[in-house]
Amino acid sequence: MNTPTLETERLILRRFTEDDLEALFLILKDEEVNKFLPWYPMKNLEETKKFYEERYAVKYAQPQAYVYAICLKSDHYPIGYIKVEMEDHHDFGYGLRKEFWHQGIVTEAGKAVVEQVKKDGLPYITATHDRNNPRSGNVMQKVGMKYCYSYEEQWQPKDFPVVFRMYQLNFDGNDDFVYKKYLNMYDNHFVEEL
């Protein structure tokens, strides 16, 4: 089955369902939570339902999908999300309600998802973060990802320039492989001393 439910010490990682729209809205409406994400905060449940259908329900229809609600075991109520895309970049991404920050929750969820995609045979994952959001980079490092390069993009739909740092983790033993799509796509790219 795609999107197998995962369990960690504190968390259940499971599919989102239509019953989770209110929980998802709490995550997606917060300006601070969504500041570094490629969409504007949701304004209502209607927008959230559309987001769910376009970004989650569609993925669950595919043969392989890793799009999870991060839930505490105590109540199974979604407090965040974590995903790995199945396109060629295998982008790893996450978001978490502000009141649950600084507790290692995304790192705990991330390690479980990384183990699952590795077990299922994905060759690698990548992730990018705005360099003004170094905490996101800390999560990437804690799940074993390595910094590869930075690039500047005119970010859409928010339409301002952002320098992204690209991280990668290879599972297939090909440690020299670097996913270079962003490097080749943007003229302003460089390697930073982190």
C-alpha positions in Angstrom: 0.0 0.0 0.0 1.3 3.5 -0.7 1.9 5.8 2.3 2.3 3.0 4.9 1.5 4.3 8.4 4.6 4.8 10.4 5.1 4.9 14.2 7.8 6.4 16.3 8.3 6.8 20.0 5.9 9.8 20.2 4.2 10.0 16.8 1.9 8.3 14.3 2.5 9.3 10.7 -0.5 8.5 8.6 -2.4 9.7 5.6 -4.5 12.8 5.8 -8.2 12.3 5.2 -11.1 14.7 4.6 -11.8 14.5 8.4 -8.5 16.3 9.0 -9.4 19.5 7.2 -9.8 21.6 10.4 -6.5 20.3 11.7 -4.8 21.0 8.3 -6.3 24.5 8.3 -4.7 25.2 11.8 -1.3 24.3 10.2 -1.8 26.1 6.9 -3.4 29.4 8.2 -0.4 30.4 10.4 1.7 33.1 8.8 4.8 32.3 10.7 4.5 28.5 10.0 4.0 29.3 6.3 6.5 32.1 5.9 9.1 30.0 4.2 6.7 27.8 2.2 5.7 28.2 -1.5 2.1 29.2 -0.8 0.2 31.9 1.0 -1.5 31.0 4.4 -4.9 29.5 3.9 -7.8 31.9 4.6 -10.6 29.3 5.3 -11.7 25.7 5.2 -12.7 25.9 1.5 -9.1 26.9 0.5 -7.8 24.1 2.8 -10.0 21.5 1.1 -8.7 22.5 -2.3 -5.1 22.3 -1.0 -5.9 18.9 0.4 -7.4 17.6 -2.8 -4.6 19.0 -5.1 -1.6 18.2 -2.9 -2.6 15.1 -0.9 -5.6 13.2 -2.3 -4.0 13.2 -5.8 -0.8 11.7 -4.3 -2.7 9.0 -2.5 -4.1 7.8 -5.8 -0.6 7.1 -7.1 1.1 3.7 -6.6 3.8 5.2 -4.4 3.3 8.2 -2.2 4.9 9.6 1.0 2.6 12.4 2.3 2.0 12.2 6.0 0.0 13.8 8.7 2.3 14.1 11.8 0.1 13.1 14.8 0.9 12.7 18.4 0.1 9.2 19.6 -2.0 10.6 22.4 -4.8 11.8 20.1 -3.9 11.0 16.4 -4.7 14.7 15.6 -2.5 16.2 12.9 -0.1 18.9 14.1 2.1 19.0 11.0 2.9 17.3 7.7 5.9 15.6 6.2 6.4 14.4 2.6 8.8 13.1 0.0 7.8 13.8 -3.6 7.9 11.1 -6.2 9.2 13.4 -9.0 12.9 13.2 -10.0 14.0 15.6 -7.2 12.4 13.4 -4.5 11.9 16.6 -2.5 11.6 16.1 1.3 9.5 18.8 3.0 7.6 19.5 6.2 5.7 21.9 8.3 4.6 22.0 12.0 2.3 24.1 14.1 4.2 26.7 16.0 3.2 25.5 19.5 5.0 22.2 18.8 8.3 23.8 17.6 11.6 23.0 19.4 10.6 19.6 20.6 12.4 17.5 17.9 9.1 16.4 16.4 10.0 17.0 12.7 13.4 15.3 13.2 11.7 12.3 14.8 9.1 12.1 11.9 11.8 12.8 9.3 14.0 9.9 10.4 11.1 7.5 10.2 10.1 8.7 6.7 13.8 8.6 5.5 14.0 5.0 6.7 10.8 4.1 4.9 11.8 5.6 1.5 15.3 4.0 1.8 13.7 0.6 2.5 11.4 1.1 -0.4 14.3 1.7 -2.8 14.3 5.4 -3.5 17.9 6.2 -4.7 18.1 9.6 -2.9 16.1 12.5 -1.5 16.7 16.3 -1.8 15.5 19.2 0.2 15.8 23.0 0.0 15.4 25.7 2.6 15.6 29.5 2.5 18.9 30.4 4.1 16.9 32.8 6.3 15.4 29.7 7.9 18.5 27.8 9.2 16.4 25.7 11.6 15.0 23.9 8.6 18.6 23.1 7.5 19.2 21.7 11.0 16.4 19.2 10.5 17.9 18.2 7.2 21.3 17.6 8.8 19.8 15.6 11.7 18.1 13.1 9.3 21.5 12.6 7.6 21.3 15.0 4.6 24.4 16.9 3.4 24.6 20.5 2.1 25.5 20.5 -1.7 25.0 24.1 -3.1 23.0 27.3 -2.9 21.0 29.1 -5.6 19.0 32.2 -6.0 15.4 32.0 -7.4 12.7 34.6 -8.0 10.3 32.7 -5.8 6.7 32.2 -6.9 3.9 32.9 -6.2 5.4 35.3 -3.6 7.6 36.9 -6.3 10.8 37.9 -4.4 14.3 36.7 -4.6 15.3 33.8 -2.2 18.6 32.1 -1.8 17.9 28.4 -1.2 20.3 25.8 0.2 20.0 22.4 -1.4 20.6 19.3 0.7 20.7 15.7 -0.4 20.9 12.2 1.0 21.9 9.2 -1.3 20.7 5.7 -0.4 22.1 3.8 -3.4 25.8 3.9 -2.4 26.5 6.5 -5.2 27.9 9.1 -2.7 29.3 11.3 -5.5 25.9 11.9 -7.2 24.5 15.4 -6.7 21.1 16.4 -8.1 22.0 19.4 -10.2 18.6 20.6 -11.7 18.5 23.8 -9.6 22.2 24.4 -10.1 21.6 24.3 -13.9 18.3 26.2 -13.8 19.5 29.3 -12.0 22.4 31.5 -13.1 23.3 32.6 -9.6 24.5 29.5 -7.8 27.4 28.9 -5.5 28.7 26.8 -2.6 28.6 28.4 0.9 30.9 27.7 3.8 28.5 26.5 6.4 
